[in-house]
Amino acid sequence: MTKPIYGGQAVPEGVMFQSKTHMSTAIRRTNGDIDYFDMPRPEKPFLTRLKKIPLIRGNVAILEASVYGMKHMDFAADRYDRDPAEDYKIEQEKNNQNTAKVVLSTVIIGILTFFIGKFILTLIPVFVAEVFSGIITGKLGQVALETLIKLIILLGYIYILSLTPMVKRLFQYHGAEHKVINCFEQDKPLTIENVQAESRLHYRCGSSFILFTVLVGFAVYMFVPVDPLYVRVLNRILLIPVVLGLSFEVLQITNKLREVPVLKYFGLPGLWLQYLTTKQPDNDQVEVAIHSFNHLLGSDKK
């Protein structure tokens, strides 16, 4: 019997896990208690069909993750540093706002944040590389320089973020999420001791996906012109969905090859990046991640 595939993400002071049918979040409150947020994954036949089409399914998965992930982030952000005795204020604050507008704004912000970030990571290296076009000439040289600049921006940005206390804790919960998934996939009981013994790295991680967009982009850009500049900018923008779609497929392939000798090394660059995007969690954080995962399993059985 094939083991079901679970994914997840870190949220402020907690972890969200998801299956094909449900999504569950657990967060640690200021009084030490653990609170939960559950939601079923909406069944949308049209999107389900799209998710079966290579290249397209990656873009659909990204949009879904942005939309649904923001709801769990909002739940955690509203509560992680709030005294549970003051939770009634959350409803009061939301009642003072137009719910439909708040939901729509959350969705739009989630999508725009991703694509604006992708545009910045895609286009800034183009203009910087163009500055050096008189020194580093030819398509290979320009695309290689563009890719190098993109890697420097990506790694530098993540490293600087990781130095802030809040993001460091978020990355610790990210590590806890991976440890729980690794423990589950090896059929071990989900105890704090067992989970802590697992790696904080995982082949299916979104961090790997981000890195693959850079590496896949290098290959894709070799098939399109780099001159003149406006053509280069235009094809970079138009190729964003293509690069995202191909990167998603590469991520899936590396996950399937992770137990295959030699071929498993194709996924190593993504794992290396996770040394930046995950941190070693403490036992309390692992406990929250275990509670979140067990809560999801309970939701799946209902």
Secondary structure in CASP SS format (residue, H / E / C, confidence):
PFRMAT SS
TARGET T0000
AUTHOR 0000-0000-0000
METHOD secondary structure of the structure
MODEL  1
M C 1.00
T C 1.00
K C 1.00
P C 1.00
I C 1.00
Y C 1.00
G E 1.00
G E 1.00
Q E 1.00
A E 1.00
V E 1.00
P C 1.00
E C 1.00
G E 1.00
V E 1.00
M E 1.00
F E 1.00
Q E 1.00
S C 1.00
K C 1.00
T C 1.00
H E 1.00
M E 1.00
S E 1.00
T E 1.00
A E 1.00
I E 1.00
R E 1.00
R C 1.00
T C 1.00
N C 1.00
G C 1.00
D C 1.00
I E 1.00
D E 1.00
Y E 1.00
F E 1.00
D E 1.00
M E 1.00
P E 1.00
R C 1.00
P C 1.00
E C 1.00
K C 1.00
P H 1.00
F H 1.00
L H 1.00
T H 1.00
R H 1.00
L H 1.00
K C 1.00
K C 1.00
I C 1.00
P C 1.00
L C 1.00
I H 1.00
R H 1.00
G H 1.00
N H 1.00
V H 1.00
A H 1.00
I H 1.00
L H 1.00
E H 1.00
A H 1.00
S H 1.00
V H 1.00
Y H 1.00
G H 1.00
M H 1.00
K H 1.00
H H 1.00
M H 1.00
D H 1.00
F H 1.00
A H 1.00
A H 1.00
D H 1.00
R H 1.00
Y C 1.00
D C 1.00
R C 1.00
D C 1.00
P H 1.00
A H 1.00
E H 1.00
D C 1.00
Y H 1.00
K H 1.00
I H 1.00
E H 1.00
Q H 1.00
E H 1.00
K H 1.00
N H 1.00
N C 1.00
Q C 1.00
N C 1.00
T H 1.00
A H 1.00
K H 1.00
V H 1.00
V H 1.00
L H 1.00
S H 1.00
T H 1.00
V H 1.00
I H 1.00
I H 1.00
G H 1.00
I H 1.00
L H 1.00
T H 1.00
F H 1.00
F H 1.00
I H 1.00
G H 1.00
K H 1.00
F H 1.00
I H 1.00
L H 1.00
T H 1.00
L H 1.00
I H 1.00
P H 1.00
V H 1.00
F H 1.00
V H 1.00
A H 1.00
E H 1.00
V H 1.00
F C 1.00
S C 1.00
G C 1.00
I C 1.00
I C 1.00
T C 1.00
G H 1.00
K H 1.00
L H 1.00
G H 1.00
Q H 1.00
V H 1.00
A H 1.00
L H 1.00
E H 1.00
T H 1.00
L H 1.00
I H 1.00
K H 1.00
L H 1.00
I H 1.00
I H 1.00
L H 1.00
L H 1.00
G H 1.00
Y H 1.00
I H 1.00
Y H 1.00
I H 1.00
L H 1.00
S H 1.00
L C 1.00
T C 1.00
P H 1.00
M H 1.00
V H 1.00
K H 1.00
R H 1.00
L H 1.00
F H 1.00
Q H 1.00
Y H 1.00
H H 1.00
G H 1.00
A H 1.00
E H 1.00
H H 1.00
K H 1.00
V H 1.00
I H 1.00
N H 1.00
C H 1.00
F H 1.00
E H 1.00
Q C 1.00
D C 1.00
K C 1.00
P C 1.00
L C 1.00
T C 1.00
I H 1.00
E H 1.00
N H 1.00
V H 1.00
Q H 1.00
A C 1.00
E C 1.00
S C 1.00
R C 1.00
L C 1.00
H C 1.00
Y C 1.00
R C 1.00
C C 1.00
G H 1.00
S H 1.00
S H 1.00
F H 1.00
I H 1.00
L H 1.00
F H 1.00
T H 1.00
V H 1.00
L H 1.00
V H 1.00
G H 1.00
F H 1.00
A H 1.00
V H 1.00
Y H 1.00
M C 1.00
F C 1.00
V C 1.00
P C 1.00
V C 1.00
D C 1.00
P C 1.00
L H 1.00
Y H 1.00
V H 1.00
R H 1.00
V H 1.00
L H 1.00
N H 1.00
R H 1.00
I H 1.00
L H 1.00
L C 1.00
I H 1.00
P H 1.00
V H 1.00
V H 1.00
L H 1.00
G H 1.00
L H 1.00
S H 1.00
F H 1.00
E H 1.00
V H 1.00
L H 1.00
Q H 1.00
I H 1.00
T H 1.00
N H 1.00
K H 1.00
L C 1.00
R C 1.00
E C 1.00
V C 1.00
P C 1.00
V C 1.00
L H 1.00
K H 1.00
Y H 1.00
F H 1.00
G H 1.00
L H 1.00
P H 1.00
G H 1.00
L H 1.00
W H 1.00
L H 1.00
Q H 1.00
Y H 1.00
L H 1.00
T H 1.00
T C 1.00
K C 1.00
Q C 1.00
P C 1.00
D C 1.00
N H 1.00
D H 1.00
Q H 1.00
V H 1.00
E H 1.00
V H 1.00
A H 1.00
I H 1.00
H H 1.00
S H 1.00
F H 1.00
N H 1.00
H H 1.00
L H 1.00
L H 1.00
G H 1.00
S H 1.00
D H 1.00
K H 1.00
K C 1.00
END
